[in-house]
Amino acid sequence: MTLTDQIVKNIITRLIKSQDYRIEIVNLINAEFLQFAVDFFKKIAYAKLDSKEITIDWYKNTFMDGTLSSDEIAINSGLNKKTISNMYGTATKAVVIEAASEHFESLYNSIQALVEMEKEVDLTLTIKMKGVSVDLNVSESLIVINTLAVKRAALRGGLWSTAGKRAEKYLMLALCKLYQVPENHYDASHFVKDKGKKVDREIDFYLLNNGKEYLCEVKLMGKGNPESADAIIARNSDVFVADTLSQQNKNQCEELNISWVALRENDGYKRFKLPLERFEIPHTDYNGSLDKDLPRILDKLF
């Protein structure tokens, strides 16, 4: 499964309806992780069917083989590609293979030391398929468990980030469509790298009127991430649209004359009318049915 258009539509629908959108991402993470786990166990079971001995060397040769993708090699070694990139400043395949090999050796040695210290602990992971059982000892089981944990963490980080980036633009477009803002009064195009600018980044959204541009920032954050709001506020935004805002965040926005929209509040999307009025953006008050209008709007946007 991937972050499909339908999932993005579901996220935006939940946001505008003041519902928690996170369940959409959690379900996707669960589905991808469980499929990975099943496929991972199948590879081990198939090796047993081929009369291969399941050993640490076999694991390394099979799951860290150079024919696999860089992402697969990294995950199977107990790392993820982003971590390798941060450690080495690059994530080329050659670097990934080297880092994965080194880390796997270190991980295996740590596991062996732990097993020696905790001799009273016995763990056997049994995989059964087509009547054949594959038993993994403590060391092998811990390597498999660690790999699964790293894979889930990688999925979690990647999908949350991707979901936010994909949903932000279409969320703003949907709000503009609800309020019938003319297309010449907003700009959803991406920022084009300009070496003359001090900061190269993607601009989320602009409202436009009389030659003026009003920067709209979107952050699908929760109350537990106040630093995210601080970062957005520091960029001199004119409009700040978020999933959830604390009272402190709201006070900060108002002190800095930034219009804010907290979608999780009851009918929170209706605050989008305030910056439209403030910046004299042409629009029509929305009093329709979200159940009827949102599907139509989102189908056109996608």
Secondary structure, 3 states (H helix, E strand, C coil): CCCCHHHHHHHHHHHHCCCCCHHHHHHHHHHHHHHHHHHHHHHHHHHHHCCCCCCHHHHHHHHCCCCCCHHHHHHHHCCCHHHHHHHHCCCCHHHHHHHHHHHHHHHHHHHHHHHHHCCCCCCCEEEEECCEEEEECHHHHHHHHHHHHHHHHHHHHHHHHHHHHHHHHHHHHHHHHHCCCCHHHEECCCCCCCCCCCCCCCCCEEEEECCEEEEEEEECCCCCCHHHHHHHHHCCCCEEEECCCCHHHHHHHHHCCCEEEECCCCCHHHHHHHHHHHCCCCCCCCCCCHHHHHHHHHHHHC
